[in-house]
Amino acid sequence: MKKIIVSLVAIFSYVSVQATVSPIWLKGTVVKGLENCSPFMGLSFLEWGIAEQWYKLCPKELQRQMEEVFKENPEALRDNPKLAKFVKEIGKNSATEDLVMSMFHIAGGSFGLTNADDNPVKYLEPKHIGKILRIVHKWTEASLDPEKIKTLKNEAKDKKAIHKAAIAEIGKETSRLAGVISRAQKLNEEVADRKNELEIKNAKLKEHQTLSGKVVSHESTDFVEKSLQQELNDLCMSFEFKGKNKKLFPEAQWKSFVTSLVGSIQESTGAQRSYAENTPQGILLGFMLKKSNNKDDLQSYFRGLLNNETFVLSPQEEYSSTEMSQTLARKTDASDFEKFSDLLSAFTIKALYEAGLPRITGHQSVNYKGIQFVDCMDTAIRMLANIVTYQPNKNKLGVTPSGLRLNKEAQEFYNSEKGLCADPAEVGNSKVHQAWTNVVSNISGCVYKQIGKGPGSVISAPPEGFDGFMPVDYISTQTASGEIEIDGKSYKSYALKIGGTVYTLAQKKVGNATYLLVPKNSELFCCEIRTNLLNTVIALNKIFDLDLYSKFDDIYEPNFALKKFTQLCEKFNWEPQVDITKLDPTKDMIIPIKVGQNEFSIHLGYNTHGAVTNKNKLATSVNLEVPDGTSQPVIAAIVSAGLKKIRDLPKNLQPGYLYKNVDISTDEKRYQTILSIFQSAPAEQTYLKKLIQSFSFVENEEYLGKIITKVLNPLEDEKTITASHNTLIEFVLSAALIHSLQYKSSTLVFDYLSSFIKYNILTIKEALSLLEKGLDSSLWKVVDSSCREIIALIKEKLVAVGQIAPLMEKAAGNKNVNVQKMFLKEILSLINDKLLTADQVWPIVEEGLKSKDLYNRSHSVNIITALVKEGIATKSKIDQLLPFVEQGLRYSNTFLQRASVRMIESLAEAGMITQSKIESLINLPITDDVKEKLEILKVKAPVSIFKKVKLSPKQTEEIIKRINPKPYEKKQAMQEQHQRELEAQERSEKEARAQKEASAQRNDSASHEVIR
């Protein structure tokens, strides 16, 4: 016996329950049927998401998703041969993937059975699956036993001989009957009878000829495959299913299913298998369980499997919690398949059906009253509400513990969608996500990212200077002074235009943040809750009517969120595993919380991303004794149950790589799987591409960005360099392009635009078109990335400046001052690197000088200064821009003043401004300090611009003294006055010291008089 240590560890961040039949009914079913046909294997394929994950990675499914993307962007595929090549290189499905897609479907975020009317597989019931698996078992078992193959071949040979003999006999009889007819033509009655007899014999002849053709030659090298295919075809046709048109499905429509099933069996057998053994059986059994609603369905399955219509499952055979705990605790001999399967059953049921915490899901795209957004924080709050209301023994959500109550909206949510919202299995269902928006949108005191009054009337982000929108219950009124009065308090007002209407809203400053208060009695509404601890507290307080605070204004108190979160944890019996008082609510945080024996964490990326992770655990070590040479099914069963850390396995027992790497239940696991494949054989390249492609449809671009970086930087890990590395580069960049086409907020296409051009994924024309769309985006991060990439393309000299000049001008005039500031700074660096000409820069400078932001104006002035210093500025253009500079001298903004003075200095040194012009600037209403600086600069300027004389510093100083001595005289007078003041102070201090010494002497003399 070979001992194998298996660590049963399950840490769940997302597990979707699939089976409708109760798992407690599966006890004893392992040994009731044929080997590897246990319903438990189907439970593993469903519960651990294996079938669903394969479905999501099927090339046909990925191509379907890409087609959806290209419907809105048809030119992207039509005009880009590299992208078209990428789409084609996704490849075709494996037979196993075809089998999965023929039996299952994903709709609305939920993984279910196929519902296509023209697919006969839709009509299969548990009993039919039993009959199919009986045939599969017969031929797969025979394929491993030469003696059985020999027996089956002999049977086929005997059948063929019987059919040939029958054909010969019927032929003789037919000839005899034909002679009788010839001799008795005049005897009408006898002729009629003989004709009828002849038709019957001919029908039998045709039948035997058909059967003879179907019997596979025993000399065929693919005897098992063809025999299996033929027998499955005959079986499926015998089911006599009718489609939507009320007609029987022809054999051609069954052929696709049968072919994929036989192909999947080939892919999971033999030394060259790409899937673990018994994979197709697991898929069929998963289908069967999803079709099963009660124990009678299981019984029906076994009747078909065993070809026994009287088979009955014992009603007493059900798992108990005590029995499962005992099973997990004892050592198990894997050669005893019944005990081994009990072990896996106990593990699955304990981990998934008796977990202390409910399942967790991530964000999706939702729509609230016409506003589309991603519900990451909304979902995080729902996960917390689910944790509070989860009842493990009933596997149900929305059950409030003693002492708590749900508000009306939350109660309606858990009772809606025909029970979906209360089912832990459906937490990821798109309908559930959508229904939850009614609970967490427009809550008083919460801060939101978006505001609107209906479709087409949306402010996608708060105006500049504001950090969000906050609904309030108060009725607001506008005072005569223009301020807003709420509950007797006055606030500054702000005019916000939405859909052609101007709304006057109050401004509320809280710490360093400023919010716009939105009256709930108005037609306006708020949605997409911001990610922070304050919103977590206020939302849960509202959902559970906790009464954590009495007055609305309480939420503005210092440390409100930290104090109330501590009270909230007490209400829910949560035990924070960190010191709450030391958290900073204005920064990203992770709060681990213990509830009972389980733990979860709240992730709050401040104002960016919110999530909850569930650390449900079942961990134990089990000693399995496995005989040397044990066949693959034991190991396949271990892997199919999601068990990890299998040690000391003989190489011939290693599961197929698709089994081993199938865990993509979270983006992190999917990413780690990709990294592991980077280290493995090139044969897995196809699967690697599927995984990378799947990230094209994951909204969070973080992981796809990491993968692209890794592929583009192969020197980081030499093992990633393969013969097809360049193809892989094209692949990942094309995946990024599809991601950016699908998600308008994605910046991937801009982050790697230079690589897109280098590897011919995009032409210059296509790249510039994308940049233009990026600059028109309403999302500042997309605009920001577009601006940065414009600069990068110029620096890397991938694009001619003349081609990109219009986009540069557009970027410089962007309404977002932060983006504009970044862009103007970068333009300055391009001038210093001599990458731009004056003609290319002037339009950008003009846009910058018009900016509402004074700092951006100063950057534009600095650009002019750089142009002058580089000697590429023209006098005529300078004269056109001087009025803007004059305005800068008048402003009290120090940065703008200094920049303007520096520009005048550069002009004076370059001989591009006359003394008379500087004199006119001095006469402007500017500060004395600026005037004094200009007085000094005036001397540097030529009297006229016809001749520029270069002077040494000493000569310049002498000329300044002679031509305009006033500043120097003034300075000298100030120094002399200061010296006089110092001398007077010194005399005064000297006199005071003398007086003090004289007084001390007088006191001393008086003391001596007293002594005498």
QUIRAKA-V617496 format. One record per pair of residues at least 4 apart in sequence whose C-alpha atoms are under 6 Angstrom apart, sorted by the first residue. I is the first residue (numbers start at 1). GAP is how many residues later the second one is. Records with the same first field share a line. If there is no record, write none. Layout:
I=GAP  GAP
//
This chain:
1=624  625  626  627
2=623  624  625  626
3=621  622  623
4=620
5=618
6=616  640
7=614  637  638
8=611  612  635
9=609  610
10=607  608
11=604  605  606
12=604
13=347  600  601
14=345  346  347
16=409
17=30  408
18=28  29
19=270  271
20=270  273
21=271  272  273
24=294  295
25=293
27=290  291
30=8
39=246
41=241
42=240  243  244
43=4
44=4  596  597
45=5  6  241
46=240
49=4
57=633
58=39
59=4  31  33  34
69=673
70=4
75=4
76=4
77=7
82=679
83=651
93=4  5
95=165  168  169
96=168
98=162
99=161  162
100=4
103=11
104=8  9  10
105=6  7  8  9
106=4  5
108=322
109=320  321
110=319
114=8
117=127
124=4
126=162  175
127=173  174  177
130=171  174  175
131=173  174
133=4
134=171
136=4
137=4
142=6  7
153=65
160=52
163=45  49
166=4
170=4
181=4  10
208=4
223=4
224=4
240=8
241=7
242=4  5  6  7
243=4
255=4
260=4
264=16
267=6  7
268=5  7  8  9
269=4  8
274=382
275=381  383
276=360  379  380
292=5
302=4
303=4  5  6  8
324=22
327=16
331=292
332=292
333=291  292
334=6  290  291  292
335=291
337=4
346=4
347=4
348=4
349=4
350=4
351=4  267
354=38
361=67
363=12  13
364=10  11
365=8  9
366=6  7  68
367=4  5
369=85
370=84  85
375=4
376=234
377=154  233
380=230  231  232
386=4  11
389=8  9  10  11
390=6  7
391=4  5
396=26  27
397=25
398=16  24
400=4
405=139
406=4  5  137  138
407=136  137
409=30
412=4
414=7  8
415=4
420=6
421=11
437=4
441=86
442=29  83  84  85
444=27  28
445=25
446=24  89
447=21  22  23  83
448=20  21  79  80  81  82
449=12  19  79
450=10  11  76  77
451=8  74  75
452=5  6  72  73
453=4  70  71
457=41  42
462=4  6
466=48  49
467=46  47  48
468=47
469=46  47
470=47  48
471=46  47  48  49
472=46  47  48
473=47
476=9  10
477=7  8
478=5  6
479=4
483=8  9  10
484=6  7  9  22
485=4  5
491=15
492=14  15
493=12  13  14
494=10  11
495=8  9
496=6  7
497=4  5
506=10  11
507=8  9
508=6  7
509=4  5
530=77
531=75  76  77  78  79
532=72  74
534=27
535=4
537=4  28
541=4  5
555=5
561=4
569=4  5
574=20  21
575=18  19
576=17
577=15  16
587=19
588=16  17  18
589=15
590=12  13
591=10  11
592=8  9
593=6  7  8
594=4  5
595=4
598=18
599=16
600=13  14  15
601=11  12
602=10
603=7  8  9
604=6
605=4  5
632=4  21
633=4
636=4
638=5
639=4
657=4
658=4
664=5  6
678=42
689=4
693=42
695=9
696=39  43
708=24
714=6  7
721=4
736=12  13
737=12
740=6  9
747=35
749=4
750=35  36
756=5  6
757=5
762=4
771=15
774=8  9  12
775=8
780=4
784=35
793=4  5  6
801=4
809=34  35
812=8  32  35
813=34
814=6
817=4
821=35
828=35
830=5
831=4  5
838=34  35
845=15
848=9  12
849=8  11
858=38  41
862=37
865=38
867=5  6
868=5
885=15
888=8  9
889=8
890=36
907=4  5  6
908=5  32  33
911=30  37
914=27  28  29  30
915=23  26  28
918=20
922=9
934=4
939=21
951=4  5
959=4
960=4
961=4
965=4
966=4
//
